[in-house]
Amino acid sequence: MSIQRVATPLALTSWCLIAALPFLSRLHYVPLPQWFGEAVVVWLALAAWLFLLPGGALPARLPRVSVWMLGLAAVWAVQPWFVDILFPGMNWATSLCFVALALLGYVTVALRERRGSVSVTAWLAWGLLFGALAQSLIGFCQVTGLAVKMGGVLFYDSSHPTTNVFGHIGQRNQYAHYLAWGALATAYLACERRLKIWLATLIVLWLALSMGWAASRTVLLYAVAMVVIGWLWHWRVRETASRRLGLAFTGVAVAILAGQFLVPLANHLMSLFTHSHVEVASGVERLAANSDDMGARRFVEWHKAWIVFQAQPWFGTGWSQFGTQSVLLQMRPEFADAAFNSGLFTNAHNLVLQLMAEVGVVGTLASLGGFVWAIWPYFGRKARPEGALPLAMLAVTMLHSMLEYPLWYLYFLAVLVIAVALAPQPEGELRRGWLVPLISAVMAVALTVLAVQGYQRYWELVGLYTPFDNAKRDAPRVARLAAIVEHEPLYAFHALNTLDNYLDATPDNLVQKRRWVNLLAASRPYPDVLLKKAKLEALAGEERRAEETLSQALASFPTYAQSFLDDLPEDQPQYNGLRRVAQVGYDRLPARYKKVSDGDDE
């Protein structure tokens, strides 16, 4: 048996696991809970590249998707030269992610050329099917309350243990997005005769019900997109296989719609069997109720993103810096009557507008123009039936991206890159050549070194995250975190986020504390950070500035008013002005929000 016959399946396995394992990560540690999931993407991509080496025939040219990713890496890396960026290391870390994705795209093309597009697409589908079934079982445990009884083995929302269903992905809309991929993958495998139709039907129905329990409203748009892509592709291919896919995708769409209306019946049956009350609202029920004002708030954030773009159209306000602009703009008169909500908005919740606000015309054109250029071979070259699956997956992702931010997570972006890389490529991709394989080797070695270094630094930050609450023991920790902030750009923001845990609102060392908290508030103006900033300003005798800061916080996050009141001791006269501001904010809240002190998950 040759080495290649063993190595290529190992490469395929590593590659297809990118569609499953990162989403299932149970290892979520602050200050960056998704770090392990995203790191697994890089490690698996490196493993797949390494297993491809024994074959001795890597692509002699970079595929379009890799060129696109390297172009984005360059744009993000140079933005700090043109825009005042508080943490340029965030740009550079994002650039490195794009480099990793360029390598992933290259690996995808190499695998497709070795095994054929039909086989590789099937491997991707199996990875998605495995991941979606695993996620749905975790979601089932959340619905039934089993997750609570399992001693922390599975995630669950302690505030809403049986009504907030999100698998191990952490957010219900992203969970439903992923299950939609899994349903499409199941339909594809059935059409390819790789999965029995009766079994595929049961799996799709189960995933559709699981999407209903997720209570995501966006799945209704996914259903429409599946039908459109399925029949558009059949119109292009006009083969029996493409017709089967059109029918299968339509069946998935019908199942998704049926799942929404089956949720109440499923809840009733679950209550009978578990002897506990199960009451999860479906996406259709949430849409009909429209009780959380999220839609209205999204329009507000889109408007603010447009304003930010108009102010700095070419290079944007800076990568990862829209949140600050959003909080500042919320004080403007046109946003004074914005809908109340219990969600946390420091993102535009629209991919295009977020890019326009943060990276301007240059970054937006590089992102969207590169995307169109990279997927164009799907439409400019001979269409094959297997192209329907990645295109339908892309449609789901882009629809979700118009309302939220799944592509801000490397594992979602990695699957998108895989789907783009499966586009038809020109002949002769595997002809001999040394330059591009050498470039891929340089990328792989550099990413390996940085991954090892990042692993070490991440665990250091995890170990430093919780203070001892002892000034003498905490002093060297504070000094170490401050040194990272000052001298290690790639980790500076996360070190500052960790350092915030050591910065109590007390009069001692006030100047230094205010410096760090002001920097954090300027980059991540979350409610707790703004409250601490206001308290430190009050302790410094800057009462008016403190009240302005808290007013900004309440304008963007009105439902935190009660929490702010609870955190402002009545026996400290320095906080009297802040308590008045918080009380006014609390009095303005609708009655339904006075029963909670913090935000619900979106």
C-alpha positions in Angstrom: 0.0 0.0 0.0 1.5 3.4 -1.1 1.8 6.3 1.3 -0.5 8.3 -0.9 -3.4 5.8 -0.6 -3.3 6.3 3.2 -2.4 10.0 3.3 -5.1 11.3 0.9 -8.0 9.8 3.0 -6.4 11.3 6.1 -6.2 14.7 4.3 -9.9 14.4 3.4 -10.9 13.4 6.9 -9.0 16.4 8.4 -10.5 18.7 5.8 -14.2 17.6 6.2 -13.9 17.7 10.0 -13.6 21.5 9.7 -17.3 21.4 8.9 -18.1 19.7 12.2 -15.5 19.7 15.1 -15.0 23.5 15.5 -18.8 24.0 15.9 -18.9 21.3 18.6 -16.1 22.7 20.8 -16.9 22.3 24.5 -13.8 24.3 25.5 -14.9 27.9 25.9 -12.7 29.9 28.1 -12.6 33.7 28.7 -11.2 36.1 27.5 -11.9 34.6 24.1 -14.5 31.7 24.3 -14.5 30.8 20.6 -10.7 30.6 20.5 -10.5 26.8 20.6 -13.2 26.4 17.9 -11.3 28.8 15.6 -7.9 27.3 16.4 -9.2 23.8 15.4 -10.0 25.2 11.9 -6.3 26.2 11.5 -5.0 23.0 13.0 -7.2 20.8 10.7 -6.3 22.9 7.6 -2.6 22.4 8.5 -3.1 18.7 9.0 -4.8 18.3 5.6 -2.0 20.2 3.9 0.6 18.0 5.6 -1.2 14.8 4.5 -1.3 16.0 0.9 2.5 16.2 0.7 3.2 12.5 0.1 1.3 12.7 -3.1 3.8 15.0 -4.5 1.4 16.9 -6.8 0.1 20.1 -5.3 -1.7 22.7 -7.4 0.7 24.8 -9.5 -1.5 27.9 -9.3 -3.4 29.6 -6.5 -7.1 29.1 -6.9 -9.3 32.2 -7.0 -10.5 31.8 -3.4 -6.9 31.8 -2.1 -6.0 34.9 -4.1 -9.1 36.6 -2.7 -8.2 35.6 0.9 -4.6 36.9 0.5 -6.0 40.1 -1.0 -8.1 40.6 2.1 -5.2 39.8 4.3 -3.3 42.6 2.7 -6.2 45.1 3.0 -6.7 44.4 6.7 -3.0 44.5 7.4 -2.4 48.0 5.9 -5.6 49.7 7.2 -3.8 50.9 10.4 -1.5 53.0 8.1 -4.6 55.0 6.9 -6.9 54.9 9.9 -6.3 55.5 13.6 -6.7 52.0 15.0 -6.7 51.6 18.8 -5.6 47.9 18.5 -3.8 47.4 15.2 -3.1 43.8 16.3 -6.8 43.0 15.8 -6.2 43.8 12.1 -3.1 41.7 11.9 -4.7 38.8 13.7 -7.6 39.0 11.2 -5.0 39.1 8.3 -3.5 35.9 9.7 -6.9 34.3 9.7 -7.3 35.2 6.0 -3.9 33.6 5.3 -5.0 30.4 7.0 -8.2 30.5 4.9 -6.1 31.0 1.7 -4.2 27.7 2.6 -7.6 26.0 3.3 -8.9 27.1 -0.2 -5.7 25.7 -1.7 -6.0 22.4 0.1 -9.7 22.2 -1.0 -8.7 22.5 -4.7 -5.9 20.0 -4.3 -8.3 17.4 -2.8 -10.9 18.1 -5.5 -8.3 17.6 -8.2 -7.2 14.3 -6.7 -10.6 12.8 -5.9 -13.0 14.7 -8.1 -15.6 17.3 -7.2 -18.4 14.7 -6.6 -16.4 12.7 -4.1 -15.1 15.8 -2.2 -18.5 17.4 -2.1 -19.8 14.2 -0.6 -17.1 14.2 2.1 -18.1 17.8 2.9 -21.7 16.7 3.1 -20.9 13.8 5.5 -19.0 16.2 7.8 -22.0 18.6 7.9 -24.4 15.8 8.5 -22.4 14.4 11.4 -22.0 17.9 12.9 -25.7 18.8 12.4 -26.9 15.6 14.1 -24.5 16.1 17.0 -25.7 19.7 17.4 -29.3 18.7 17.2 -28.9 16.1 20.0 -27.3 18.8 22.2 -30.2 21.1 21.4 -32.6 18.3 22.3 -31.0 18.0 25.7 -31.4 21.7 26.1 -35.1 21.6 25.2 -35.8 18.7 27.6 -33.7 20.0 30.5 -31.3 17.1 30.3 -28.4 19.5 29.7 -29.1 21.0 33.2 -29.0 17.6 34.8 -25.7 16.5 33.1 -23.5 18.4 35.4 -22.1 20.9 32.9 -21.2 18.3 30.2 -23.3 20.2 27.8 -23.9 24.0 27.4 -27.2 25.6 28.4 -28.5 29.0 29.2 -28.9 29.2 33.0 -31.3 32.1 32.7 -33.5 30.3 30.1 -32.4 26.6 30.4 -35.2 25.0 28.2 -36.3 27.9 25.9 -32.9 29.2 24.6 -31.7 26.4 22.3 -28.4 26.8 20.6 -26.4 23.5 20.7 -22.7 24.1 21.3 -22.6 27.0 18.8 -23.8 29.4 21.5 -26.4 31.5 19.6 -29.7 30.2 18.3 -29.6 31.9 14.9 -26.2 30.5 14.2 -27.3 27.1 15.4 -30.3 27.1 13.0 -27.9 28.3 10.2 -25.7 25.3 10.8 -28.6 22.9 11.0 -29.8 24.3 7.6 -26.5 23.3 6.2 -26.9 19.9 7.6 -30.3 19.4 6.1 -29.0 20.4 2.7 -26.1 18.0 3.1 -28.5 15.2 3.9 -30.6 15.9 0.9 -27.5 15.9 -1.3 -26.3 12.6 0.0 -29.7 11.0 -0.6 -29.7 12.3 -4.2 -26.2 10.9 -4.7 -27.5 7.5 -3.5 -25.0 7.6 -0.6 -27.8 7.7 2.0 -31.1 5.8 2.0 -34.0 8.0 1.1 -36.1 6.9 4.1 -33.3 7.6 6.5 -32.5 11.0 4.8 -36.2 11.9 5.2 -36.2 11.1 8.9 -33.0 13.1 9.4 -34.3 16.1 7.5 -37.6 16.1 9.5 -35.6 15.9 12.7 -33.3 18.7 11.8 -36.3 20.8 10.7 -38.0 20.3 14.1 -34.7 21.2 15.7 -34.6 24.4 13.7 -38.1 25.1 14.9 -37.0 24.7 18.5 -34.2 27.1 17.8 -36.8 29.8 17.3 -34.9 31.4 14.5 -37.0 33.5 12.1 -34.3 33.6 9.4 -34.9 29.9 8.5 -38.0 31.0 6.6 -35.7 32.9 4.2 -33.4 29.9 4.0 -36.4 27.8 2.8 -37.1 30.1 0.0 -33.5 30.2 -1.0 -33.2 26.4 -1.1 -36.1 26.2 -3.6 -34.7 29.0 -5.8 -31.2 27.5 -5.8 -32.4 24.0 -6.4 -34.5 24.8 -9.5 -32.2 27.5 -10.8 -29.4 24.9 -10.8 -31.6 22.3 -12.5 -32.4 24.9 -15.2 -28.7 25.2 -15.8 -27.7 21.5 -15.6 -30.9 19.9 -17.0 -29.9 16.4 -15.9 -31.8 13.8 -13.9 -29.4 14.3 -11.0 -30.1 18.0 -10.9 -33.8 17.4 -11.0 -33.5 15.1 -8.0 -31.6 17.9 -6.2 -34.3 20.4 -7.1 -37.0 18.2 -5.6 -34.8 17.3 -2.6 -34.1 21.0 -1.8 -37.8 21.8 -2.1 -38.5 18.9 0.2 -36.1 20.4 2.8 -37.8 23.7 2.5 -41.2 22.2 3.0 -39.9 20.3 6.1 -38.5 23.5 7.5 -41.9 25.2 7.2 -43.6 22.2 8.6 -41.2 22.1 11.5 -42.2 25.6 12.6 -45.8 24.5 13.0 -45.0 21.2 14.6 -43.2 22.8 17.5 -46.3 23.2 19.7 -47.3 19.5 19.1 -43.7 18.4 19.8 -43.7 20.5 23.0 -46.9 18.8 24.2 -45.6 15.3 23.5 -42.3 16.1 25.2 -44.2 17.4 28.2 -46.1 14.2 28.5 -43.1 11.9 28.2 -40.7 14.0 30.4 -43.4 15.0 33.0 -42.1 18.6 32.8 -43.4 21.6 31.0 -41.8 22.2 27.6 -42.6 25.5 26.0 -40.3 26.6 23.2 -41.6 29.2 20.7 -40.9 28.6 17.1 -39.5 31.2 14.7 -43.0 31.7 13.2 -44.4 32.4 16.7 -41.7 34.9 17.5 -42.3 36.5 14.1 -46.0 36.8 14.8 -45.5 38.1 18.3 -42.7 40.6 17.3 -42.3 41.3 21.0 -38.6 41.9 21.2 -38.2 45.0 18.9 -35.1 43.4 17.4 -36.2 44.2 13.8 -36.6 47.8 14.6 -33.3 48.0 16.4 -31.5 46.5 13.4 -32.8 49.3 11.2 -31.4 51.8 13.7 -27.9 50.1 13.6 -28.0 50.0 9.8 -28.8 53.7 9.7 -25.9 54.4 12.1 -23.5 52.3 10.0 -24.5 54.4 6.9 -23.7 57.6 8.9 -20.3 56.2 9.9 -19.6 55.2 6.3 -20.5 58.7 5.0 -18.1 60.3 7.5 -15.2 58.1 6.5 -16.0 56.5 3.2 -12.6 55.3 1.9 -11.0 53.3 4.7 -13.8 53.3 7.3 -13.8 54.1 11.0 -11.4 51.2 11.7 -11.7 47.4 12.0 -13.7 46.4 15.0 -14.4 50.0 15.9 -18.0 50.4 14.9 -19.3 49.7 18.4 -17.9 52.9 19.8 -19.5 54.9 17.0 -22.8 53.1 17.5 -22.9 54.1 21.2 -22.0 57.7 20.5 -24.5 58.1 17.7 -27.3 56.7 19.8 -27.4 60.0 21.6 -28.5 61.8 18.5 -32.1 63.1 18.3 -33.1 60.8 15.5 -32.3 57.8 17.6 -33.9 59.0 20.8 -37.1 57.0 20.3 -35.4 53.8 19.1 -37.2 50.7 20.1 -36.4 49.2 23.5 -34.8 45.8 23.4 -33.0 43.4 25.7 -30.2 42.6 23.2 -26.7 43.8 23.0 -25.9 45.8 19.9 -22.4 46.9 19.1 -22.5 45.4 15.6 -24.5 46.6 12.6 -26.0 43.2 12.1 -25.5 43.4 8.4 -22.3 42.2 6.6 -22.3 44.9 3.9 -23.0 47.8 6.2 -20.6 46.6 8.8 -17.8 46.4 6.2 -18.7 49.8 4.8 -18.6 51.3 8.3 -15.3 49.7 9.5 -13.2 49.2 6.3 -14.8 51.6 3.9 -15.0 51.4 0.1 -11.6 49.8 -0.2 -12.3 46.9 2.2 -15.9 46.4 1.1 -15.0 46.2 -2.6 -12.2 43.8 -1.8 -14.5 41.6 0.2 -17.6 41.6 -2.0 -15.9 42.1 -5.3 -13.5 39.2 -4.5 -16.4 37.0 -3.4 -18.2 37.6 -6.7 -15.0 36.9 -8.7 -14.3 33.8 -6.7 -17.8 32.2 -7.2 -18.2 33.4 -10.8 -16.9 30.0 -12.2 -20.1 28.4 -10.8 -22.0 30.5 -13.4 -19.3 31.1 -16.1 -18.3 27.5 -16.6 -20.1 24.2 -17.3 -22.5 23.6 -14.4 -22.5 20.2 -12.6 -25.1 18.9 -10.2 -22.8 18.8 -7.2 -22.5 22.6 -7.4 -26.0 22.9 -6.0 -24.9 22.0 -2.4 -22.2 24.6 -2.0 -24.3 27.3 -3.7 -27.3 26.6 -1.4 -25.0 26.7 1.6 -23.6 30.1 0.4 -27.2 31.4 0.0 -28.0 30.4 3.6 -24.9 32.1 4.9 -25.3 35.3 2.9 -29.0 35.6 3.9 -28.0 35.3 7.6 -25.2 37.8 7.1 -27.7 40.4 6.1 -29.2 40.2 9.5 -26.4 39.1 11.8 -22.7 38.4 11.8 -21.9 34.6 11.5 -18.8 35.3 9.3 -17.2 37.1 12.2 -16.4 33.5 13.5 -13.6 31.7 11.7 -15.4 28.4 11.6 -18.4 29.8 9.6 -16.0 31.7 7.3 -14.0 28.5 6.8 -17.0 26.6 5.5 -17.9 29.5 3.3 -14.3 29.4 1.8 -14.6 25.7 1.3 -17.9 26.2 -0.6 -16.4 28.9 -2.8 -13.3 26.7 -3.4 -15.5 24.0 -4.8 -16.3 26.2 -7.8 -15.2 24.7 -11.2 -11.5 25.4 -11.9 -9.5 25.5 -15.2 -7.9 22.4 -16.5 -4.3 21.6 -15.6 -4.6 22.7 -12.0 -2.3 19.9 -10.9 0.5 20.3 -13.4 4.0 20.3 -11.9 5.4 23.5 -10.6 7.4 24.6 -7.5 6.6 28.2 -6.8 3.0 28.0 -5.5 3.6 24.8 -3.5 6.6 26.6 -2.0 4.3 29.6 -1.1 1.9 27.1 0.5 4.7 25.6 2.6 5.8 29.1 3.8 2.2 29.8 4.8 1.9 26.4 6.6 5.2 26.8 8.5 4.4 30.4 9.6 0.9 29.4 10.7 2.2 26.5 12.7 4.7 28.7 14.5 2.0 31.3 15.2 -0.5 28.7 16.3 1.9 27.3 18.9 2.7 30.8 20.2 -0.9 31.7 20.2 -1.8 28.5 22.2 0.8 29.4 24.8 -0.3 33.0 25.1 -4.0 32.1 25.2 -3.5 29.7 28.1 -1.5 32.4 29.9 -4.4 34.8 29.6 -6.9 32.1 30.8 -4.7 31.6 33.9 -4.6 35.4 34.5 -8.3 36.0 34.0 -9.5 35.6 37.6 -7.9 37.8 40.2 -6.9 36.5 43.6 -8.6 39.6 45.2 -5.4 40.1 47.1 -3.5 43.2 46.1 0.0 41.8 46.8 -0.7 38.6 44.8 -2.5 40.4 42.0 0.2 43.1 41.5 2.5 40.9 39.3 -0.5 39.8 37.3 -1.5 43.4 36.6 2.1 44.2 35.6 2.2 41.2 33.2 -1.1 42.0 31.6 -0.1 45.7 31.2 3.2 44.6 29.5 1.2 42.4 27.0 -1.1 45.4 26.2 1.9 47.7 25.7 4.2 45.4 23.8 2.4 42.5 22.1 -0.1 43.8 19.6 -1.6 40.5 18.6 -2.8 39.9 22.1 -3.1 43.4 23.4 -6.9 43.7 23.3 -7.5 40.4 25.0 -4.9 41.2 27.7 -6.7 44.5 28.3 -10.1 42.7 28.5 -8.5 40.5 31.1 -6.9 43.4 32.9 -10.3 44.9 33.3 -11.1 42.3 35.9 -8.4 43.8 38.2 -9.7 47.3 37.8 -12.2 47.9 40.6 -14.0 51.2 40.9 -12.1 52.4 43.9 -10.1 55.7 44.6 -6.7 54.0 44.7 -4.5 54.2 41.6 -7.3 56.1 39.9 -5.2 57.6 37.1 -3.9 54.3 35.8 -7.3 52.6 36.2 -9.0 55.3 34.2 -6.4 55.0 31.4 -7.1 51.3 31.0 -10.9 51.5 31.3 -11.1 54.5 29.0 -9.1 52.5 26.4 -11.4 49.5 26.8 -14.5 51.7 26.6 -13.2 53.3 23.4 -12.9 49.8 21.8 -15.7 47.7 23.4 -18.3 50.1 24.9 -20.3 47.3 26.6 -22.6 48.2 29.5 -20.4 47.0 32.3 -17.4 48.8 30.9 -19.3 52.1 30.5 -20.6 51.7 34.1 -17.1 51.3 35.4 -15.9 54.2 33.4 -18.7 56.4 34.8 -18.0 55.3 38.4 -14.3 56.1 38.0 -15.1 59.5 36.6 -17.4 60.1 39.6 -14.7 59.1 42.0 -12.4 61.6 40.3 -14.9 64.4 40.9 -15.9 64.6 37.3 -19.6 64.3 38.0 -20.9 65.8 34.7 -18.7 63.5 32.6 -19.7 60.5 34.6 -23.4 61.3 34.1 -22.8 61.7 30.3 -21.1 58.3 30.2 -23.9 56.6 32.0 -26.4 58.4 29.8 -24.6 57.0 26.7 -24.8 53.5 28.2 -28.5 53.8 28.9 -29.2 55.2 25.5 -27.7 52.1 23.8 -28.5 49.5 26.5 -31.7 50.8 28.3 -32.7 47.5 29.8 -29.5 47.5 32.0 -30.9 50.3 34.1 -31.9 48.1 37.0 -28.5 46.4 36.9 -26.8 49.8 37.0 -28.9 50.8 40.1 -27.9 47.6 41.8 -24.2 48.4 41.2 -24.3 51.9 42.5 -24.3 51.8 46.4 -26.7 54.3 48.0 -24.2 54.9 50.8 -21.6 56.5 48.5 -22.5 60.1 47.8 -20.2 60.3 44.8 -22.7 58.1 43.0 -25.8 60.1 43.7 -25.8 61.7 40.3 -25.3 58.4 38.6 -28.2 56.9 40.5 -30.5 59.7 39.4 -29.5 59.0 35.8 -30.1 55.3 36.2 -33.4 55.8 37.9 -34.7 58.0 35.1 -33.6 55.3 32.7 -35.4 52.7 34.7 -38.6 54.7 34.9 -38.7 55.0 31.1 -38.6 51.2 30.6 -41.7 49.4 29.4 -43.1 47.1 32.1 -41.9 43.9 30.5 -38.3 45.0 30.8 -38.5 45.9 34.5 -38.6 42.2 35.3 -35.1 41.6 34.0 -31.7 43.1 34.8 -29.7 42.1 31.7 -30.1 41.2 28.1 -31.7 38.1 26.6 -30.0 36.3 23.8 -31.0 37.3 20.4 
